[in-house]
């Protein structure tokens, strides 16, 4: 039986300073639990690997020769790590308190939980996006076509920004990938990340499979983490293309091909005006979405 309670995994891509701060916060804040840290570097060009080797000799480092995306990179570490639990942390996070121990204790005391995560905050200590709802055909239609008057339940889902400002322990559909704490047993049954995804919605699809196994997923507000959102993805046009592809892949893999063509149209429509700003990027992304 492994002596490691939690294997903490970070995927880095040109975020050397953020990665340093994240790792330092883990060592500074975490007590009362046996853990190890894994960093999977997606071929950074900013000396991220050299920094880790020189400053954090105890960290397990996996150096990819190309950018494999979020899911594939995490899978590489999950497959080697020995922790009873897996804790996925974005490099643009910093632990505020002993979040690892808090989440570990919650999972130990709640065997029906397949995953959990903490409350995320910005630099001004304001609640930010920490959890979400599964994307459905109706929620996408309500958002894109402004049909909230007719789809009131879906409008409410779309209006929930996942900030957990009430600081409530509650069951949710999805913990965002910035701080996803996973039960190894649930992962063994559900499988690892689907490597057809490059970036975005891969954590939603994985948690959809976890839910189907009758595990529950919780937001645990006692665990507190800073999340400096978007610092590791700077090109908004490219980010938008990954999100669009991720949405369509999630829909197809979780719900099948019924309404898939209409769903692709709903994903494409909001991006058409951006063709005039980023014609090559957006046109290529639309083409790729319709090939899915």
Number of C-alpha atoms within 10 A of each C-alpha: 6 9 10 15 18 27 23 26 28 27 24 26 21 19 20 21 14 20 24 18 15 21 23 15 18 22 14 13 15 17 14 9 15 14 23 19 21 22 25 24 25 23 19 18 11 13 13 23 21 11 15 19 13 8 11 15 10 11 16 18 19 17 16 14 10 10 15 19 18 24 23 23 25 21 18 14 23 23 9 11 21 19 22 18 26 24 28 22 24 23 28 22 26 25 24 16 19 21 24 28 20 20 26 22 12 15 20 12 10 11 11 14 21 23 27 27 31 29 28 31 22 15 9 7 12 11 22 19 19 25 28 18 17 17 20 16 16 16 21 19 19 22 17 16 11 12 16 18 10 10 15 13 14 22 20 12 17 18 10 14 15 22 17 21 12 8 14 13 14 12 15 16 18 27 27 25 21 26 27 26 27 26 25 20 12 22 20 9 11 17 14 20 21 16 15 12 23 19 19 24 25 25 23 24 24 20 28 19 19 23 19 10 13 12 17 20 24 23 26 21 22 17 19 22 27 24 26 19 16 11 12 15 12 9 9 10 16 14 14 16 22 18 19 21 26 22 24 22 23 24 23 17 12 17 13 11 11 11 12 18 13 12 20 21 14 20 21 20 13 11 18 14 11 14 14 11 11 12 13 10 15 22 18 12 22 21 11 13 21 14 8 12
